[in-house]
Amino acid sequence: MPIVISLPFSADSYERIVSACGGSPGGAFVGIGMELTRRYFAQQSVQHPSDAYISSLWEGLWATVLAEGTPQPLAANEIGEPRTLEDSYLFSLAEKTLVRLPRHRADDVLRTLCIQVFIAMLSPEFKACRQSYQHADASGQCSRLSVDHCRDRVSGSHCEDCPFFVALSGDQHRKLLGRSFGPSGQAVWNAHAALFLPEDFRALRIFWHLHIRQPRS
């Protein structure tokens, strides 16, 4: 079942999320990741690996992320700045994670999934969205609003580190992104809203946002 998280966060939001997944932060991460992975493979019309394989993958992602070190949470009065992680760094992390698993025929899909998850987990926090989903290409339309483009993305139209996933409620976010399609694009938006704005990815980002703010022993 999808893990549903809504704003605003309450004092026990993190505890409720973790409790729903057996009491383990790593278990919550894996639980969210299972749903996300099935959806990601389905939107590319590729058969996903077994649940056991997906679970092992996300256990590996969790171990790799913790080994790399969590980003520093921003204080209430800080804005932060977006920073692009190096492709070579992300690729090496993906290989480090995948090498622990049996080979799978969809390794390229898994590698892309890993890289995008690492961007979401390891990028520094910032509060001013780049609004990349509004950058028009040569045709006059942003490629982030294209169904074909978004099929390859775990985060839909937005960057993996976009602050809107944490700063806005689901309803607020849908209204904001939906307006970007304009009157002529509403049919496409209505037909593929879950692809352009995946809620399992929001669950991942909110879980991580809360996790890195937990007291460390």
C-alpha positions in Angstrom: 0.0 0.0 0.0 1.3 3.5 -0.7 2.5 5.5 2.3 0.4 8.7 2.4 2.0 11.7 4.0 0.3 15.1 4.2 1.2 18.6 5.3 1.6 20.4 7.6 3.9 18.1 9.5 2.8 17.3 13.1 5.1 16.7 16.0 4.7 12.9 15.5 4.8 12.7 11.7 8.1 11.0 11.6 7.2 8.5 14.4 4.0 7.6 12.6 5.7 7.0 9.3 8.4 4.8 10.9 5.8 3.0 13.0 3.8 2.1 9.9 6.8 0.4 8.5 7.7 -1.8 11.5 9.5 0.8 13.6 12.7 1.0 11.5 13.7 4.2 9.6 15.5 1.9 7.1 12.3 -0.1 6.8 10.3 3.0 6.1 12.8 4.0 3.4 12.5 0.5 1.8 8.7 0.5 2.1 8.4 3.8 0.2 11.0 2.7 -2.3 9.1 -0.5 -3.1 6.1 1.5 -4.2 8.2 4.0 -6.1 10.1 1.3 -8.0 7.0 -0.6 -9.1 5.6 2.7 -10.4 8.8 3.7 -12.1 9.1 0.4 -14.0 5.4 0.5 -15.0 5.6 3.9 -16.5 8.4 2.7 -18.8 6.4 -0.5 -19.6 9.2 -2.7 -18.2 8.6 -5.6 -15.9 9.9 -4.8 -12.5 12.2 -7.1 -10.5 10.9 -9.3 -7.7 9.8 -7.7 -4.5 12.8 -9.4 -2.8 15.2 -7.8 -5.3 13.6 -4.4 -4.9 13.8 -4.6 -1.2 17.5 -5.5 -1.4 18.1 -2.6 -3.8 16.6 -0.1 -1.4 18.5 -1.6 1.6 21.6 -1.0 -0.5 20.5 2.6 -1.3 19.9 3.2 2.4 23.4 1.9 3.3 25.1 4.0 0.6 23.3 7.2 1.5 24.1 6.9 5.2 27.7 6.1 4.4 28.0 9.2 2.3 26.5 11.4 5.0 23.2 13.2 5.2 22.9 16.9 4.1 22.7 19.6 6.7 19.1 20.7 7.4 18.5 24.4 6.7 17.5 26.6 9.6 14.2 28.4 9.4 16.0 31.7 8.4 18.2 30.0 5.7 17.4 29.8 2.0 20.2 27.7 0.8 21.4 27.3 -2.8 20.8 24.4 -5.3 24.0 22.5 -6.3 24.4 20.0 -9.1 26.1 16.8 -8.0 28.8 15.5 -10.4 27.7 12.8 -12.9 30.8 10.7 -12.2 30.1 10.8 -8.4 26.5 9.7 -8.9 27.4 6.9 -11.3 30.0 5.6 -8.9 27.5 5.5 -6.1 25.0 3.6 -8.3 27.6 1.1 -9.3 28.7 0.6 -5.7 25.0 -0.1 -4.8 24.2 -2.4 -7.7 27.4 -4.5 -7.5 26.1 -6.0 -4.3 23.0 -7.3 -6.1 22.5 -10.2 -8.6 22.6 -9.0 -12.2 19.2 -8.1 -13.6 18.2 -7.6 -17.3 17.0 -4.0 -16.6 20.3 -2.8 -15.1 20.2 0.4 -17.1 16.7 1.2 -15.6 17.9 0.4 -12.1 21.1 2.5 -12.5 19.0 5.5 -13.6 16.7 5.0 -10.7 19.6 4.9 -8.3 21.2 8.0 -9.6 17.9 10.0 -9.4 17.4 8.7 -5.8 20.9 9.8 -4.8 20.2 13.3 -6.2 17.1 13.5 -4.0 18.8 12.2 -0.9 22.3 13.8 -1.1 21.8 17.2 -2.7 22.0 20.1 -0.2 18.7 21.6 0.9 17.4 24.9 -0.6 14.1 26.7 -0.5 13.8 28.6 -3.8 12.7 26.2 -6.7 14.7 26.5 -9.9 11.3 26.2 -11.8 13.0 24.1 -14.4 9.6 22.8 -15.4 8.9 26.3 -17.0 12.0 26.5 -19.2 10.8 26.4 -22.8 12.8 24.4 -25.4 13.1 25.2 -29.1 9.5 24.3 -29.7 8.3 26.9 -27.1 7.3 24.2 -24.6 9.2 22.9 -21.6 10.3 19.3 -22.1 9.5 18.7 -18.4 5.8 18.9 -19.4 6.2 16.1 -21.9 4.9 12.6 -21.2 7.9 11.0 -23.0 10.4 13.0 -21.0 8.8 12.2 -17.6 8.6 8.5 -18.2 12.4 8.3 -17.4 12.1 10.3 -14.2 11.3 9.2 -10.7 10.3 12.8 -9.8 8.1 13.7 -12.8 8.3 17.2 -14.1 10.3 18.6 -11.2 14.0 18.2 -10.3 14.7 15.4 -7.8 15.8 17.9 -5.2 12.9 20.4 -5.8 11.8 22.0 -2.5 8.1 22.0 -3.6 7.7 18.4 -2.6 8.3 19.3 1.0 7.1 22.9 1.1 3.7 22.4 -0.6 0.8 20.1 0.2 -0.2 17.7 -2.5 -3.2 19.9 -3.5 -1.1 23.1 -3.6 1.5 21.3 -5.7 -1.0 19.9 -8.2 -2.6 23.3 -8.7 0.8 25.0 -9.2 2.0 22.5 -11.7 -1.3 22.1 -13.5 -1.3 25.8 -14.3 2.0 25.4 -16.1 0.3 23.3 -18.8 -1.9 26.2 -19.8 -5.4 25.9 -21.3 -4.2 23.9 -24.3 -2.3 21.4 -22.2 -5.0 20.5 -19.6 -6.1 17.3 -21.3 -2.5 16.0 -21.2 -2.2 17.1 -17.5 -5.4 15.5 -16.5 -4.6 12.3 -18.2 -1.0 12.0 -16.8 -1.0 14.0 -13.6 0.4 11.0 -11.6 3.3 10.8 -14.0 4.1 14.5 -13.9 3.7 14.7 -10.1 4.2 11.2 -8.5 3.0 11.1 -4.9 5.3 8.2 -3.9 8.2 10.5 -4.7 6.7 13.1 -2.4 6.5 10.5 0.3 10.2 9.8 -0.2 11.2 13.4 0.0 9.1 14.1 3.1 10.4 11.1 4.9 14.0 12.1 4.2 13.2 15.8 5.2 12.0 14.5 8.6 14.7 11.9 9.0 17.7 14.2 8.7 16.1 16.4 11.4 15.9 13.6 14.0 18.2 13.9 17.0 21.4 11.9 16.6 22.7 9.8 19.5 
